[in-house]
């Protein structure tokens, strides 16, 4: 079951460097080789976002978006969660209600892309 008490309210952004970019590009290449006719969507999921710098997160997502788009992949950044009540046991691990919120948001995003 879910244990919101165990959620860490601090987390660190992955440093974007050549190793992480190479990993992302390798994953995209692998997916493209398995599904050559697919449209690929990279979804940056909702997170709690209580204790991180919005400026640093914005810088992180901007750079990540640019790198992903270079690979002809759609980049989707989901809205941060507003509080712990929609989480299970991590800043990014949604409970049933949080998954419903994320799913509804993705459906709306995909409909607006048509």
N, C-alpha and C positions, 0 to 999 in steps of 0.2 A: 504494500500500500504506500500511499504518499505520506511524507513526513516533512511538512513545511518548516519545522524547527531546524532541520539539518541543512537548509539552504544557506550557502555562503552568500553574504551580501557584498562581497568584494570578489572580483575576478579580473584577470589581466588580458588585455588584447594580445592576440598572437602577433609577434613582431613580423612585419612583412619584409622579407628579405628574399634573396635569390632562391634559397632552399624552399621556402613556403610557396613562392610563385611557381617554381619548377614542379612542386607537388601538385598544385592546383592544375597546372597545364597538363601534367601527366594524367591526372584523373579525367580531365575533359577529353584528352586524346583517346584514352581507353574507352570511354563511353561512346565517342564518335565512331571508333572502329567496330564496336559491337552493334551499334544502332546508327548506321551511316545515313539513314533518311530521316532521323528524328530531329525535332526541334528540342533543344536542351535548355532547361531553365535552372539557373543557380539561385536557390532561395536562401537568403540570410535570415534565419528564423528570429522570431520574437525572443527577447531576453528580458530579464527583470529591469536592468538598467538603473538601479538605485544609486550605486556608488562608483560610477566611472565618469570620466571627463567626456562630456558631450562633444567637445571640440576634437579630442583625440579619436573618439569613435567615428565622428564625421570624416576625419582625415583618413582613417582606416578604411571605411566603407567606400569613400571616393576612389582611393587607389585600387581597392579590390574590384570595384565596378569597372574601372578602366581596363584592368587586366582581363577580366572575364569577357567583356564586350569585344576585346581584340580577337577572341577565339570564336566570334559569331555565336555567342551564348547569351540568352536573355538573363538579365540580373534583376532579381526581385528582393527588395529589403522590406521585411515585415515590420509593422509598428511594434515598439517595445511594450511589454506588459506593464500595467500601471501599479500592480501590487502583488504580493505573495499568494493571495487567495486563489489564483488561477494556476499555481505551480505545484509540482509534486515534490521533487527533492533536489532541484538544481535551478539556477538562474535561467536556464533555457529549456527545462524539462516540464512541459505543461501537463496539468491534470486534465480530466475530462472536459471541464469548462474551458480551460485554456486552449485545448485542442479544437474545440468547437469555434472559439474566437478566431484562431489561426486559420481554420478551414474556411470559415465564412469570408475572411479577408482575402484568402487566396482565390476563392471563387469570384469575388468581386473584381479582383485584379485581372484574372484571366478573361472575364466577360468584357472588361474595359479594353483589353488588348485586341479584341476581334475587330 
